[in-house]
Amino acid sequence: MHSTNPALKGKSLFYLLKTAAIYRACQSEFFLRHGESMTNKSYKILGKTITNAFVERTGGLIFTSGPTIETLMKDMDRLYKEDGIGSVANFVMEGIEDDDIAKFDGARDYLIETMRVSKNDDPSVRKYFQMAIKLTGLGHMDMFEHFNKSQTLLLDGLFKKYSITEHQDVQELLFDAENPSPRPILTRNGIKSFLAEHNIDYTEQELDEFIELAKFEDSEFGKDEIGEIEFYHNIHSHYVFSEDHNTSLLRKICNSAYGGSEDKEKREAIKRCVDRTVKILEVADRLNVIVNVDAEQTYIQKTLDSLTRQMQTKFHRDREAFIMNGYQSYLKATPEHIKLEIERCRRADIAFGLKIVRGAYMNEERRLASKRNYESPIWETIEDTHESYNLNIKNCMNNLDPIKDKILVASHNVDSCNIAKALMKQNNLDSSSVCFGQLKGFSDSLTYSLKDQGYNVIKYLPYGPTNYLIPYLLRRGHESKEVMREHLFLDDISDEIRARLHLRKKPRPA
Ligand SMILES: Cc1cc2nc3c(=O)[nH]c(=O)nc-3n(C[C@H](O)[C@H](O)[C@H](O)COP(=O)(O)OP(=O)(O)OC[C@H]3O[C@@H](n4cnc5c(N)ncnc54)[C@H](O)[C@@H]3O)c2cc1C
């Protein structure tokens, strides 16, 4: 008897029975509500070894690749050799509040070790291996939040607020040649108004240096004008690769966001975080590993973006993209942000790498916006988010250079994947520049059907110590309970089991 669901093809009856039982248990309200306290009790009564072994053999088996690099490699190889599906090693790290240097250094070493083991120091080994990194696993939340304030002041408080679109001689119209709309520019007078608003004293020479820093060497704008793309590309609250960029006026502006003075500890902490990230990327560059950077909460995301943009600027020169930055389509600002990013990469002559997701922190974002009394950054309806997601992949694909740019369509949504497939066809793009991705244990039907149609498809494989994986598993359990298609997948498994046992198919609700 053959399954109609491509994800179930070739799976043994024992595997199907076990999977169905685990899916059902994972979706039980009682289990999801009390999972964490049950695990803690079990640690006390049965001990860590027995409890972890139980988790690893149940939910861990379906949604993760186990606790070690070895278990990850085994799963990765099986997935590719049996099913032709690539993988993203996703070391599970939760955002850490304190500056735990040993923990962050440990995470850096573990990610590097994962690449080394997977590649055996040879870039041609395991071409199906990619990696995920979460920057808040390499530096603490408080630090990212701190630098987010100054980055927001620079981008929103200065550029957005004081730039103008009128009276400009040069228009940056790189993005959409058919529907050009001029990008704003910031003038010397605009910066002066900003400095006055924030009571920042300066000399004319400091202002000259700041303007020079913000401009491209071959800027097409006037002496006292800065275009949006050059400002976005050149102005960062923390420069990564050159101390020369820390002009005194830039420092004064950033310090005004923190209430006046620089926090030396945080500056040291971000330097360490940058060093860790650079070390990881150097190995990824040498071993030819694609690195997918997680998108996180908006109150830290501007810092994460700024860091990742600088890394891409350094590493993507004369090379195809391998650092994929995450963009969340549930944010109202994302369509414009993606356009700016694509134009920036074109203007700076580097490859762009984007991972497009819907976004995983919706409830937290809405709660924070309502508590702190600002407009929610999230689209009001799910339909708006769907529309935004589809527009974002369209804007990427219509502007993608197949020689060097890459996008990851990271979604379980069948309609979005169908739209992506049509856009690939329209734009003559193949699997070398467009990849589809789903999480392990989610939407296997979609993953296997994409693979059967010849698309490049990867699964995110979470791995790491079992006690780190438990909160991840509970979050995923909640998510899969909410999404109808996961229930349908469970129905498919049940039908397949019944067919194999020659039992009558259970009627499904209309
Ligand atoms: C490979 C991969 C990598 C990922 N990486 C990241 C990452 O780096 N950062 C990150 O934040 N997330 C990441 N995610 C998770 C992702 O953001 C989504 O939470 C998840 O994939 C569900 O979205 P979907 O595109 O699969 O489609 P669907 O399941 O169709 O999306 C539906 C979900 O969208 C959400 N939603 C979004 N906007 C709204 C709205 N306005 N109103 C109501 N509901 C809304 C709801 O939770 C709903 O359940 C990743 C997902 C995948 C598959």
The ligand as an ORCA input file, in Angstrom:
! r2SCAN-3c Opt
* xyz 0 1
  C      13.515     27.532      8.388
  C      12.886     28.490      9.350
  C      13.674     29.459      9.986
  C      13.091     30.365     10.878
  N      13.847     31.345     11.458
  C      13.243     32.319     12.189
  C      13.959     33.469     12.661
  O      15.157     33.630     12.429
  N      13.279     34.393     13.384
  C      11.941     34.289     13.637
  O      11.369     35.189     14.258
  N      11.244     33.211     13.221
  C      11.846     32.242     12.508
  N      11.112     31.173     12.058
  C       9.708     30.985     12.521
  C       8.741     31.756     11.642
  O       8.958     33.125     11.836
  C       7.262     31.456     11.933
  O       6.990     31.612     13.305
  C       6.772     30.090     11.541
  O       7.524     29.540     10.518
  C       5.306     30.197     11.074
  O       5.194     30.952      9.879
  P       5.067     30.281      8.434
  O       5.691     31.166      7.416
  O       5.616     28.919      8.514
  O       3.567     30.298      7.974
  P       2.185     30.149      8.679
  O       2.223     28.988      9.615
  O       1.164     30.188      7.645
  O       2.082     31.449      9.560
  C       1.019     31.505     10.449
  C       1.526     32.085     11.708
  O       1.910     33.427     11.464
  C       1.828     34.135     12.692
  N       1.427     35.524     12.393
  C       2.291     36.399     11.806
  N       1.723     37.605     11.691
  C       0.485     37.525     12.189
  C      -0.578     38.488     12.341
  N      -0.430     39.750     11.945
  N      -1.735     38.060     12.876
  C      -1.862     36.763     13.275
  N      -0.888     35.829     13.150
  C       0.277     36.197     12.622
  C       0.916     33.341     13.602
  O       1.692     32.874     14.687
  C       0.455     32.162     12.763
  O       0.411     30.964     13.488
  C      11.693     30.280     11.155
  C      10.924     29.327     10.498
  C      11.489     28.452      9.601
  C      10.617     27.477      8.892
*
